[in-house]
């Protein structure tokens, strides 16, 4: 149980760091990493989960996701565009053909998942 909590904490901290980097790096998606961090913190650290859920930058989106399983239309669109750009750059840069294929499949699955998320107007 302690090992499981530790792994969730480590994964949550890593996701949070990547999400925060995504705020300043245009090709790194923020939303999926912050959602992952909230999921992991809920299973590992009550204090970090509370901090993230009440943080002024993330509280609205996380609360909407937690209560409605929905995202604001603009945030969803931004997540899709930035994810598509990020995967596109990765596919162009990677020289190995099978890795390009794997990245393409991952991108399509992520975009399909994001497209299916209900939207909140506003």
C-alpha positions as CSV (number, residue, x, y, z in Angstrom):
1,X,0.0,0.0,0.0
2,X,2.8,2.4,0.9
3,X,4.6,1.6,-2.4
4,X,1.4,2.2,-4.4
5,X,0.9,5.6,-2.7
6,X,4.5,6.4,-3.4
7,X,4.2,5.5,-7.1
8,X,1.0,7.6,-7.4
9,X,2.8,10.5,-5.7
10,X,5.8,10.3,-8.0
11,X,3.6,10.0,-11.0
12,X,1.5,13.0,-9.8
13,X,4.5,15.2,-9.2
14,X,5.9,14.3,-12.6
15,X,2.6,15.0,-14.3
16,X,2.3,18.3,-12.4
17,X,5.8,19.4,-13.5
18,X,5.0,18.5,-17.1
19,X,1.7,20.4,-16.9
20,X,3.4,23.5,-15.5
21,X,6.0,23.3,-18.2
22,X,3.1,23.1,-20.7
23,X,2.0,26.5,-19.6
24,X,5.2,28.1,-21.0
25,X,6.1,25.6,-23.7
26,X,3.5,25.8,-26.5
27,X,4.0,22.2,-27.8
28,X,3.5,20.5,-24.4
29,X,-0.1,20.0,-23.4
30,X,-1.1,21.2,-20.0
31,X,-4.6,19.9,-19.5
32,X,-4.0,16.1,-19.6
33,X,-1.0,16.4,-17.2
34,X,-2.9,18.4,-14.7
35,X,-5.9,16.0,-14.8
36,X,-3.4,13.1,-14.3
37,X,-1.8,14.9,-11.4
38,X,-5.2,15.4,-9.7
39,X,-6.0,11.7,-10.2
40,X,-2.7,10.6,-8.7
41,X,-2.8,13.1,-5.8
42,X,-6.3,11.9,-4.9
43,X,-4.7,8.5,-4.4
44,X,-1.5,9.5,-2.7
45,X,-1.6,12.9,-0.9
46,X,-4.7,14.6,0.5
47,X,-2.7,17.9,1.0
48,X,-1.4,18.1,-2.6
49,X,-4.8,17.1,-4.0
50,X,-6.5,19.9,-2.0
51,X,-3.8,22.4,-3.1
52,X,-4.3,21.5,-6.8
53,X,-8.1,21.5,-6.5
54,X,-8.1,24.9,-5.0
55,X,-5.3,26.5,-7.0
56,X,-6.6,29.6,-8.9
57,X,-5.2,28.4,-12.2
58,X,-6.7,24.9,-12.2
59,X,-9.6,24.8,-9.8
60,X,-12.4,25.7,-12.3
61,X,-11.3,23.1,-14.9
62,X,-10.7,20.4,-12.4
63,X,-13.9,21.0,-10.5
64,X,-15.9,20.9,-13.8
65,X,-14.1,17.7,-14.8
66,X,-14.7,16.1,-11.4
67,X,-18.4,17.1,-11.1
68,X,-19.6,17.1,-14.7
69,X,-16.9,15.0,-16.6
70,X,-16.9,18.0,-19.0
71,X,-14.6,20.8,-20.2
72,X,-15.1,24.3,-21.3
73,X,-15.2,24.4,-25.1
74,X,-12.2,26.7,-25.5
75,X,-10.1,24.6,-23.2
76,X,-11.0,21.4,-25.0
77,X,-10.2,23.0,-28.3
78,X,-6.8,24.2,-27.0
79,X,-6.0,20.8,-25.6
80,X,-6.8,19.2,-28.9
81,X,-4.7,21.7,-31.0
82,X,-1.7,21.6,-28.7
83,X,-1.8,17.8,-28.5
84,X,-2.0,17.5,-32.3
85,X,0.9,20.0,-32.7
86,X,3.0,18.3,-30.1
87,X,2.5,14.8,-31.6
88,X,3.1,16.2,-35.2
89,X,6.4,17.7,-34.2
90,X,7.4,14.4,-32.5
91,X,6.4,12.4,-35.6
92,X,8.4,14.6,-37.9
93,X,11.5,14.6,-35.6
94,X,11.6,10.9,-34.8
95,X,13.6,9.0,-37.5
96,X,12.3,5.4,-36.8
97,X,9.3,4.4,-38.8
98,X,7.6,2.1,-36.3
99,X,7.9,4.8,-33.6
100,X,6.3,7.3,-36.0
101,X,3.4,4.8,-36.4
102,X,3.1,4.3,-32.6
103,X,3.0,8.1,-32.1
104,X,0.4,8.5,-34.8
105,X,-1.8,5.9,-33.1
106,X,-1.3,7.5,-29.7
107,X,-2.2,10.9,-31.1
108,X,-5.4,9.5,-32.8
109,X,-6.5,7.8,-29.6
110,X,-5.9,10.9,-27.5
111,X,-7.7,13.2,-30.0
112,X,-10.6,10.7,-30.2
113,X,-10.9,10.6,-26.4
114,X,-10.7,14.4,-26.2
115,X,-13.4,14.8,-28.9
116,X,-15.7,12.6,-26.9
117,X,-15.5,14.7,-23.8
118,X,-18.7,16.7,-23.3
119,X,-18.4,20.5,-23.6
120,X,-19.5,23.3,-21.3
121,X,-20.3,26.6,-23.0
122,X,-18.4,29.6,-21.9
